[in-house]
Amino acid sequence: MMPETTPPNTADAGLEVRTYFVRNRNALLARAEFGELFVDYYLHLGANQMKVAPEHDAIFKRSLAAFTLHSASRPWAELTAWTLNFQAPLVNVFLTGDNGTGAVTGRVFDENVKVGSDNLFFADVVRGTQPKRRSAVTFEGADPLQAAEMFYAQSEQREARYFQLGEEDFALMTEHPDCDLAWFKALTPEKVQRLDQEETLALMERRIYRWHCGCNQERMMEVLAPTMRQDPDALFAGDPKIEIRCPRCGARHAITRESLEAFVAQT
């Protein structure tokens, strides 16, 4: 167990991620129980009639845990997106989050996945009003936690260690300047479990994250508008409405030709 603080109030409903600075070791710990966020993810799948293969589902959940802990370790004014391209199994995982609102979402892409010689990890970051920054690294294996560790080593130029401490309990330890690297590299899940008994932890933050995309009819029509202006007949193929999936979360949106025509006329 980690040191307790005031429990979240009703407005704080969501996944709580706590970060701690490990004094005398110069490392940052982020930890959370992901059960609530995983439930929201499954509710999203059910509401949008989406089926994910068990193997891909397991990869997505570990990716979501890695991404959320990473986000909680980053500045507040930051938007982040990860795309992980796995070659075996052949699947892409997309994740995005806004630290300002605590919104995280994502989806699995298992069709038309690009075949290549290496697994690829893309990270896009927007901080405040600064331009988007992208980094891309290769990684080995099919474990998203190890992929994220390789991303830290190659792109962030510092060490990171992910640990699964229980069925839905995950932790991230990241290196800070003057970190005790011998201690850091010797960490095990068992040692992380006992960390508050063996080290001095200073609670840094409690952040709340929720499954939320924000996609809606208007945003989907913005996506379709250029094609509608160019060739509406080809877009609808004689049907009065079409279905489009949100590219971020996969949610279904039905768009009628009449509504899209009105939208295009107004923009």
C-alpha positions in Angstrom: 0.0 0.0 0.0 1.0 3.6 -0.7 0.6 6.5 1.7 -3.1 7.6 1.9 -4.5 11.0 1.0 -8.0 12.5 1.1 -10.2 10.2 -1.0 -11.6 11.7 -4.3 -15.0 13.4 -4.1 -17.9 12.8 -6.5 -16.5 15.2 -9.0 -13.3 13.2 -9.1 -15.1 10.0 -10.3 -12.8 8.1 -12.7 -9.4 6.4 -12.6 -7.1 7.9 -10.0 -3.4 7.8 -10.9 -1.0 8.8 -8.1 2.5 9.9 -8.6 5.3 9.8 -5.9 8.8 11.0 -5.9 11.2 8.4 -4.4 13.5 10.5 -2.2 17.2 9.7 -2.2 16.7 7.6 -5.3 15.6 10.4 -7.6 12.9 8.5 -9.5 9.2 9.1 -10.1 6.6 6.4 -9.5 3.1 6.4 -11.1 0.6 3.8 -10.1 -3.1 2.9 -10.6 -5.7 0.2 -10.4 -7.1 0.1 -14.0 -10.3 -1.9 -13.3 -12.7 1.1 -13.7 -11.0 2.3 -16.9 -11.1 -1.2 -18.4 -14.8 -1.5 -17.6 -15.5 1.8 -19.4 -13.5 0.5 -22.4 -15.6 -2.6 -22.5 -18.8 -0.6 -22.2 -17.7 1.5 -25.2 -17.1 -1.7 -27.2 -20.5 -3.0 -26.4 -22.3 0.3 -27.1 -20.7 0.5 -30.5 -21.0 -3.2 -31.4 -17.3 -3.6 -31.7 -15.6 -7.0 -31.3 -11.9 -7.2 -30.6 -10.0 -10.5 -30.8 -8.8 -11.7 -27.4 -5.1 -11.5 -28.3 -5.6 -7.9 -29.5 -7.7 -7.0 -26.5 -5.0 -8.1 -24.1 -2.5 -5.9 -26.1 -4.8 -2.9 -26.0 -5.4 -3.1 -22.3 -1.7 -3.2 -21.5 -1.1 -0.4 -24.0 -3.8 1.7 -22.3 -2.3 1.2 -18.9 1.2 2.1 -20.2 -0.1 5.2 -21.9 -2.2 6.5 -19.0 0.7 6.1 -16.5 3.0 7.9 -19.0 0.4 10.7 -19.4 0.2 11.1 -15.6 3.9 11.6 -15.4 3.9 14.4 -18.0 3.0 18.1 -17.7 -0.7 19.1 -17.5 -0.8 21.2 -20.7 0.0 18.3 -22.9 -1.9 16.3 -25.6 -0.4 13.0 -26.5 -1.1 10.2 -29.0 0.7 6.9 -29.4 0.5 4.5 -32.3 2.0 1.1 -31.8 2.4 -1.1 -34.9 2.9 -4.8 -34.1 4.0 -7.2 -36.7 3.2 -10.4 -34.8 0.4 -10.3 -34.3 -0.3 -7.9 -37.1 -2.2 -5.1 -35.4 -2.1 -1.4 -34.7 -3.0 0.2 -31.4 -3.9 3.8 -31.2 -4.2 5.8 -28.0 -4.7 9.5 -27.3 -5.2 11.6 -24.2 -5.5 15.2 -23.0 -3.9 15.9 -19.6 -5.9 19.1 -19.3 -9.2 17.2 -19.1 -8.1 13.7 -18.1 -9.7 12.2 -21.2 -8.2 9.1 -22.7 -9.4 6.9 -25.6 -8.2 4.7 -28.3 -8.9 1.7 -30.5 -7.5 -1.4 -32.2 -6.9 -1.5 -36.0 -6.7 -5.1 -37.2 -7.5 -4.5 -40.9 -5.2 -3.2 -43.6 -2.3 -3.0 -41.2 1.0 -2.2 -42.9 3.4 -5.1 -43.1 7.1 -4.2 -42.3 10.3 -5.5 -41.1 10.1 -3.9 -37.6 7.5 -3.0 -35.0 7.1 0.8 -34.9 6.2 3.2 -32.1 5.0 6.7 -33.0 4.5 9.3 -30.3 2.9 12.7 -31.1 2.9 15.5 -28.5 1.4 18.9 -28.4 2.3 21.1 -25.4 0.3 24.3 -25.0 0.6 26.4 -28.2 3.8 24.8 -29.4 3.8 22.9 -32.7 3.3 19.1 -32.7 6.4 17.1 -32.0 6.6 13.5 -33.4 9.1 10.8 -32.6 9.3 7.3 -34.0 11.3 4.3 -32.7 11.4 0.6 -33.4 10.8 -2.0 -30.7 10.9 -5.8 -30.3 8.3 -8.3 -29.1 4.5 -8.0 -28.6 4.4 -6.6 -25.0 3.3 -2.9 -25.0 5.0 -2.4 -21.6 8.4 -3.4 -23.0 7.6 -1.3 -26.2 7.0 1.8 -24.0 10.3 1.1 -22.1 12.1 1.1 -25.4 10.4 4.3 -26.4 11.7 6.0 -23.3 15.2 4.7 -23.8 15.4 5.7 -27.5 13.3 8.8 -27.7 13.1 10.2 -24.1 16.8 9.3 -23.5 16.1 8.1 -20.0 15.2 4.9 -18.3 11.7 3.7 -17.5 10.4 0.5 -15.9 6.8 -0.8 -16.1 5.5 -3.3 -13.6 2.3 -5.3 -13.5 1.6 -5.7 -9.7 -1.8 -7.4 -9.9 -4.4 -8.3 -12.5 -5.3 -4.7 -13.1 -2.6 -2.9 -11.0 0.2 -1.3 -13.0 3.1 0.9 -12.1 5.6 3.0 -14.0 9.0 4.1 -12.6 10.9 6.8 -14.5 14.5 8.0 -14.1 15.1 11.6 -13.0 18.5 13.4 -12.8 21.0 11.8 -10.5 18.8 8.6 -10.2 20.3 5.7 -8.4 20.5 3.5 -11.5 21.8 0.4 -9.8 18.8 0.4 -7.5 16.5 1.4 -10.4 17.6 -1.5 -12.6 17.3 -4.0 -9.7 13.6 -3.3 -9.1 11.2 -6.1 -9.3 7.4 -6.2 -8.9 7.8 -7.5 -5.4 10.1 -4.6 -4.5 7.7 -2.0 -6.0 4.9 -3.5 -3.9 7.0 -2.9 -0.8 8.3 0.5 -1.8 6.5 2.5 0.8 8.0 0.2 3.5 11.6 0.5 2.2 11.8 4.0 0.7 10.7 7.5 1.5 7.8 8.5 -0.9 6.5 12.0 -1.4 3.1 12.2 -2.9 3.3 14.5 -5.9 -0.1 14.5 -7.6 -3.5 12.7 -7.8 -4.8 12.8 -11.4 -8.2 11.6 -12.6 -8.5 10.0 -16.0 -11.7 8.9 -17.8 -12.6 7.1 -21.0 -13.8 9.9 -23.3 -13.3 10.8 -26.9 -15.6 13.8 -27.6 -16.5 12.7 -31.1 -19.9 13.7 -32.3 -22.0 14.2 -35.5 -20.5 17.6 -36.3 -17.0 16.3 -36.1 -17.8 13.3 -38.3 -19.4 15.6 -40.9 -16.3 17.8 -40.9 -14.4 14.6 -41.9 -16.9 13.8 -44.7 -17.4 17.4 -46.0 -14.5 17.5 -48.5 -15.7 14.3 -50.2 -19.3 15.5 -50.1 -18.3 18.6 -51.9 -16.4 16.7 -54.5 -18.6 13.6 -55.2 -21.7 13.2 -53.0 -23.2 10.5 -55.2 -20.1 8.3 -54.8 -20.1 8.9 -51.1 -23.7 7.8 -50.4 -24.0 5.4 -53.4 -27.7 5.8 -53.5 -28.3 5.4 -49.8 -30.0 8.0 -47.7 -27.4 7.7 -44.9 -24.0 6.2 -44.3 -22.2 5.0 -41.2 -18.8 6.3 -40.2 -16.6 5.2 -37.4 -14.6 7.7 -35.3 -10.9 7.3 -36.3 -9.9 7.8 -32.6 -12.2 5.5 -30.7 -14.2 3.6 -33.3 -17.6 4.9 -32.2 -20.4 4.5 -34.8 -22.0 7.6 -36.3 -24.9 7.5 -38.8 -24.9 10.5 -41.1 -27.9 11.3 -43.4 -27.4 12.8 -46.8 -29.8 15.6 -45.9 -27.9 16.6 -42.7 -24.6 16.5 -44.5 -25.9 18.6 -47.3 -27.1 21.2 -44.8 -23.8 21.1 -43.0 -21.8 21.7 -46.2 -24.1 24.5 -47.2 -23.5 26.3 -43.9 -19.7 25.9 -44.0 
